[in-house]
Amino acid sequence: MLYMYLPIAGNSVNVFLILGLGGFVGLLSGIFGVGGGFLMTPLLMMFGIPPTVAAASDSNQIVGASTSGTLAHMRLGNVDVPMGIMLLIGGVAGGTVGVQVIKLLRAMGNADFLIAITYVIMLGGVGGYMFWESLQGLRKDKGVPAADSVPVASKPSGKKTLLQRLPLQYKFEKSGCEISMLLPLVIGVLVGVLAAIMGVGGGFIMVPVMVYLLRMPMHVVVGTSLFQILFTCVNVTIMQSYSNHTVDFVLAVLLLLGSTIGAQVGTAVSKRLKADQLKIMLASLVLLVCVKMMSGLLMAPAIMVALKGGH
Amino acid sequence: MKLGKNRMKRMIFMALAILLAGPVFLLASDAVAVPLELKLASATINISTFYNGTTLEVHGLVPVDADVVLQVSGPREEVHLKEKGKVAGFLWMNKNDVVLENTPAVYMLYTPAGSQAKLIGPELGIGYKALVKDIAISPESADKDFIFAEYVKLMEESGVYAINEASVAYGATTADGREFSATLTIPSKMTAGEYHVTAMSVQDGVVVGQVQEKLDLQLSGLPATISALAYGRPLLFGFMAVFIAVSAGLIIGVIFRGGGGAH
């Protein structure tokens, strides 16, 4: 077994384990357009990496994986750059607001409770809706009549009239929609706030939002999400290195080696899957994380204290 | 005037006490001056690129009729913890902030076989129950013994707290004393810093002698370079981390494009 010492985390890790972990999360990233932070950080903590170092080093790794993934998706014509930029601007602004919200909540003393509840509700809600909706889609494909899908399909027409009145209408070609530029900006802000509160990149919230609210095609959603995540994580990596010294470079490089390859494989897999299949797989993953979090909240812990900064 | 007289009396009394106490103290220290030796195979451990914890051989001499306890301990620090508790009656969450002051970062004991009961205890100043006496907790209303016991569990999981029974072996007995040896575990979670290895000789429930050696853990090679850069030039470090990540992503992307061109 080959081990390497992580100077910032202050621990050593099995090289193959971290390579494998990077590969797995990179694969998910390439398939679904999520950064995978919501999976990677808890997994790294399980292997003895301090939570702050796990989260910051993971951002560094996501930079590599999303570069690789964005490049692959760009070649397939799956990246809507103007849409990505609007979401990104909104996301950065929302993230800044979110950090202040967290500070306020911590001062009020109930932050942890609110974070955990937000997590479970968001994961459960997003995962549940996506799962149900894509199940309907898959059934329809197989010729099973799905009466419930009619109101879902008619929803956007009602919204359109209202949204078309907003200023700064722009035709997002790749996404196949003509909407106000304010819409992705506002959505970006909302996701940014949530992501900052939950301490994650927000890919798993952004993807369903793009699919259901902006009605973008699933494959363009994945590419555009990766594009947006790339820039968010560049910012996080530099800020974390500068102010908190929590980026462990050795850990990030090991994860990177696995995840950049995983992201390429993931993109290839994503190309072969139908949109509904992609959605149902992501929904299952999100629900799985939700169930794990719920069980953690409901079961009495074995050790009644935790180092501050952990979960 | 009265005050000055009293002060004078007190000073004379103190001087007499010191004069009398001197020979008594010397006699006493003579009585406990039993042979106790401790030697470490190495006083420095280098944490290099492929380091995954290590072991350290120690040996020494202890009086024939005494037992030896070895202790590895680290710098005392302030530990910030979250105590878990129930919220809304059914959700287990991190609730209260608790701070343990003067807590050793590392605390490992090594004892010979079959003698743990008489070698570890608060009256000897050895073991977790002895440790908790030196630790202060805030807020003071928190249950110190319970919180520290839970903290010990957490530290035992990462290997930096341990009580290793039957881990000291006795060798030949000579005129100078009884030889002992042990293999100390240095877990990878033990970070760079200065630690102490202490040998204590225990006889009839009393610690009769103690020797201490310094043990230095230091970063070397790649870990030392990275650590220096991360703490010394953090902005440059951040940009470098991003640059390498983007390059790796691009390189892998290009490699895959070459492979993908075939189909």
Contacts between the chains, C-beta under 8 A, distances in Angstrom:
chain1	res1	chain2	res2	distance
A	2	B	50	7.1
A	3	B	50	6.1
A	3	B	51	7.5
A	3	B	52	3.5
A	3	B	188	7.7
A	4	B	49	6.3
A	4	B	50	5.9
A	5	B	47	5.7
A	5	B	48	7.1
A	5	B	49	6.4
A	5	B	50	7.0
A	5	B	51	4.2
A	5	B	52	7.1
A	5	B	188	6.9
A	5	B	223	5.2
A	6	B	223	7.9
A	7	B	47	7.8
A	7	B	219	6.1
A	7	B	222	7.9
A	7	B	223	3.8
A	7	B	224	7.5
A	7	B	226	4.9
A	7	B	227	4.3
A	7	B	230	7.5
A	8	B	226	7.3
A	8	B	227	6.9
A	8	B	230	5.8
A	10	B	189	6.9
A	10	B	191	4.4
A	11	B	188	5.5
A	11	B	189	5.4
A	12	B	51	6.0
A	12	B	52	4.3
A	12	B	53	6.8
A	12	B	188	4.0
A	48	B	158	6.4
A	48	B	189	6.9
A	60	B	241	5.0
A	60	B	242	7.2
A	60	B	245	5.6
A	61	B	245	7.0
A	63	B	241	7.9
A	63	B	242	5.7
A	63	B	245	3.9
A	63	B	246	6.2
A	63	B	249	7.2
A	64	B	244	7.9
A	64	B	245	3.8
A	64	B	246	7.0
A	64	B	248	4.7
A	64	B	249	4.4
A	65	B	249	6.7
A	66	B	249	7.2
A	67	B	245	7.0
A	67	B	246	5.0
A	67	B	248	7.8
A	67	B	249	2.7
A	67	B	250	6.0
A	67	B	253	7.0
A	68	B	248	7.8
A	68	B	249	3.9
A	68	B	250	7.5
A	68	B	252	4.9
A	68	B	253	4.8
A	68	B	256	7.9
A	69	B	249	7.9
A	71	B	249	7.0
A	71	B	250	6.7
A	71	B	253	3.8
A	72	B	253	6.2
A	72	B	256	6.9
A	75	B	257	7.0
A	112	B	82	7.8
A	112	B	93	5.6
A	112	B	94	5.3
A	112	B	95	7.6
A	113	B	87	5.2
A	113	B	88	7.9
A	113	B	91	7.5
A	113	B	93	6.0
A	116	B	91	7.2
A	116	B	93	6.1
A	234	B	242	5.2
A	234	B	246	7.8
A	237	B	238	5.9
A	237	B	241	5.5
A	237	B	242	5.3
A	237	B	245	7.4
A	238	B	235	7.4
A	238	B	238	3.8
A	238	B	239	6.4
A	238	B	241	8.0
A	238	B	242	6.2
A	239	B	238	7.5
A	240	B	238	7.4
A	241	B	230	6.9
A	241	B	234	5.3
A	241	B	235	7.3
A	241	B	237	5.0
A	241	B	238	3.1
A	241	B	241	6.1
A	242	B	234	4.7
A	242	B	235	5.1
A	242	B	238	5.3
A	243	B	234	7.7
A	245	B	230	5.4
A	245	B	231	5.7
A	245	B	234	6.0
A	247	B	230	7.1
A	247	B	237	7.2
A	247	B	238	6.8
A	247	B	241	5.4
A	249	B	226	5.3
A	249	B	230	7.2
A	249	B	237	7.4
A	249	B	240	7.9
A	249	B	241	5.7
A	249	B	244	7.9
A	250	B	222	7.4
A	250	B	223	7.6
A	250	B	226	6.5
A	252	B	241	6.3
A	252	B	245	6.8
A	253	B	244	6.9
A	253	B	248	7.6
A	256	B	244	7.9
A	256	B	245	5.9
A	256	B	248	5.1
A	256	B	249	7.8
A	257	B	248	7.3
A	260	B	248	5.5
A	260	B	249	5.3
A	260	B	251	8.0
A	260	B	252	3.8
A	260	B	253	7.7
A	261	B	252	6.0
A	263	B	249	7.8
A	263	B	252	7.8
A	264	B	252	6.2
A	264	B	253	7.0
A	264	B	256	4.2
A	268	B	260	7.6
A	296	B	92	7.5
A	297	B	91	4.7
A	297	B	92	5.9
A	297	B	93	6.8
A	298	B	90	6.7
A	298	B	91	7.0
A	298	B	92	7.0
A	299	B	92	6.8
A	300	B	92	6.1
A	301	B	84	5.2
A	301	B	92	5.7
A	302	B	153	7.8
A	303	B	150	5.5
A	303	B	153	4.9
A	303	B	154	5.4
A	303	B	157	7.7
A	304	B	83	6.4
A	304	B	84	5.0
A	304	B	146	7.6
A	304	B	147	8.0
A	304	B	150	4.6
A	305	B	81	4.6
A	305	B	82	6.8
A	305	B	83	5.6
A	305	B	84	6.8
A	305	B	98	7.0
A	305	B	147	6.0
A	305	B	150	4.4
A	305	B	151	5.6
A	305	B	154	6.4
A	306	B	81	6.7
A	306	B	82	5.0
A	306	B	84	6.7
A	306	B	94	5.7
A	306	B	154	7.5
A	307	B	79	7.6
A	307	B	80	7.3
A	307	B	81	6.4
A	307	B	82	7.7
A	307	B	154	7.2
A	308	B	80	4.0
A	308	B	81	6.1
A	308	B	82	5.5
A	308	B	97	7.1
A	310	B	82	7.4
A	310	B	94	7.6
A	311	B	94	7.5
